Amino acid sequence: MATLLLALLFLLQSAYGGSGGGFTADLIPRDHPASPFHPDHVRSAAQRSISRAHHLWARHGSKDFQSDVTYSNSEYYMKVSIGSPPLETFVLVDTGSDLLWTQCKPCIKCYRQKSPIFNPRNSSTYKTVRCGTRLCESLTGARCGGHDGRTCNYFYGYGDESSTNGVLAMETFRIGTHPGKTMTLPRTVFGCSYNTSKGFSSAGSGVIGLGGSGPFSFISQIEDSIGGQFGYCLVPESRKGTSKISFGEDSVVSGPGAFSTPLVSVGSDRFYFVDLEGFSVGKTSFSYGDNSTNSEAKESSEGVIMLIDSGTTLTYVPSRFFDHLESAITAAIALPRVPDPHGNLDLCYRSPGGKLNTPTVTLHFAGGADMALNTGSTFLHLKEDLVCVPISPTDHLPILGTFAQMGFKFRFDLWKNTVSFMATTKCTAQ
């Protein structure tokens, strides 16, 4: 496997050039310009977020280029072009998985998608990965198939019981937004899906996995060409602008208000974990270990390791944190607590006339990295007189969801093992 990976990295470096530079893409909404804070969107987002969280808990240079990221009902999509000639489509951006895949013809069982389905027979650069190769054998769930029994077939399942299976292949992908800022990525390993189960939106044709350390993660495949750096900026609906995802130097986060915290290793896979040390609601602060027994305070840091995930909407904090967060927010808001009519959100208030005294909720990460959450995406007006907070308790792995990430630029530096972030109103000024 090492020989094949070295060969693949050589091909990528030859195609992209040396380290440094970067590119940026738009993140595009599924139902744009509909508000993500629409009550129906929030409720369905919460339901998907719960399924997604269970999945995560179960699993436990080049030239500059940039792309827009579209927000659609709690999910973010990136425009890509596949094959030669290129076919334009959209893929779900997911930092919590590690496989890039798209639906392909002839579909045996596929969900309905808005963009055309990719047909490998129409592309001159499509090539299947052969069975028995180390690349095929390194993918869990791969097996031999095809007419000659020599094609690498894959199966990839998600915790919400959705799945994809098909053929592992290589193809040319093109990503970018502006003329001269589009990057061509030849021989990119991806899954050509012929069977896709429930759970995926018609807005996209597949998923681009940005997590993981294996050869199938998109980030792993282009890591040397982007200097191990990528990031994104999620625009709150209350502000103008387009969400962006950036790779290489375009992802820089610096200046006043920029914070950095170490990425923490958990297991053998590379996902984006940080140490959560505490939180503040206004001037009321709480740190891990407060009101805990000595043994709890001296436990391993597993209870405060938090995953930064682009596929989960809600934020999940340790139950101990949530109890204090609940008390502090309730005291600051001074409004009556009410249950969520749909039973998905834990913290809701009755706000007559829609008026609300909203405190600032700040998450404190290791290294003095303080993240003051955007008020508009922390206190959601689901009805004129109903406000809910998209934060829930968990006794499993804490997760920083996309509502909490709105209004921030993030940069993941895989070589320095850090994540940087800063509040911004200018996502487009990458």
Secondary structure, 3 states (H helix, E strand, C coil): CHHHHHHHHHHHHHHHCCCCCEEEEEEECCCCCCCCCCHHHHHHHHHHHHHHHHHHHHHCCCCCEEEEEEEECCEEEEEEEECCCCEEEEEEEECCCCCCEEEECCCCECCCCCCCCECHHHCCCCEECECCCHHHHCCCCCEEECCCCCEEEEEEECCCCCEEEEEEEEEEEEECCCCCCCEEEEEEEEEEEEEECCCCCCCCCEEEECCCCCCCCHHHHHCCCCCCEEEEEECCCCCCCCEEEEEEHHHCCCCCCCEEEECECCCCCCCCEEEEEEEEECCEEEECCCCCCHHHHCCCHHHHEEEECCCCCCEEEEHHHHHHHHHHHHHHHCCCEECCCCCCCCEEEECHHHCCCCCCEEEEECCCEEEECCHHHHCEEEECCEEEECEEEECCCCEECHHHHCCEEEEEECCCCEEEEEECCCCCCC
